[in-house]
Amino acid sequence: MKDITEYTPPKVWTWEAENGGQFAKTNRPVAGATHDKALPEGEHPFQLYSMATPNGVKVTVLFEELLEAGHEGAEYDAWLINIGDGDQFGSGFVEINPNSKIPALLDRSGDKPQRVFESGAILLHLAEKFGAFLPNYPRRRTEAMNWLFWQMGSAPYLGGGFGHFYAYAPEKFEYPIDRFTMETKRQLDVLDRHLAEHEFVADEYSIADMAIWAWYGQLVLGRLYDAAEFLDVESYSHVMRWAKAIDARPAVQRGRMVNRAFGDPELQLHERHSAQDFETMTQDKIGG
């Protein structure tokens, strides 16, 4: 028996503000704004407020794929919401997403502005608006939806479960790491078995691939939690094949740079207002 200190939950839980590791200063048990801060707005029909975490990357990849496919009406302004600084608790952001999570979208393309929050809802909203990256055939469409909602339901075990306890928790304990490692590997196996028989998750490239790739594709490519070796990601050969194929797409490469404020400086485009921003970014890096 290992010598560990057993935790006995109190009769009524109370919040200890500094107990929570890296994100203790931004996590809290109540909703609502903490400060007044209006959101900036640009000239394009779509105003995206986000950060290049996996959930944010899903949406910027879709925007870039839409533009790559010739949908000029998909031009967007992307504004950085730095969740480490608590920008998601500003009053303007909370008006668009009362859940204070990125990404959040303001769609001004119709008669009245429409807020859209939750990354899966944003993907579906845009795919339906432009008639793109969502299969037309009912069976394939349903299959894409199956996998989109699989990702939405499964990834919290990867991020808030495995990612938190393996990478971010202030103390490392065997039980939660083992529990969520087991579940993460089970999910990778689910995906690997499916991709053994399919090029993409719904047989044609869709928002389901974008959503899943942002989490599981980047995980096996070694971009999340520094955990690729720990999870033995190379053993999921079909996931790896699929992840590399999507990673090679120019729109995906651009999308993962938008609203990025961490990691390699050459991959950071804090704000995006036109396609020219990518060219300017490259020139700045070369000039610097």
PyMOL commands that set and color helices and strands:
alter all, ss='L'
color gray80, all
select helices_A, chain A and resi 21-23+54-68+72-74+83-85+87-89+91-96+119-130+138-168+174-195+207-220+233-235+237-247+250-255+265-267+276-287
alter helices_A, ss='H'
color red, helices_A
select strands_A, chain A and resi 46-50+76-80+104-107+114-117
alter strands_A, ss='S'
color yellow, strands_A
deselect
rebuild
show_as cartoon
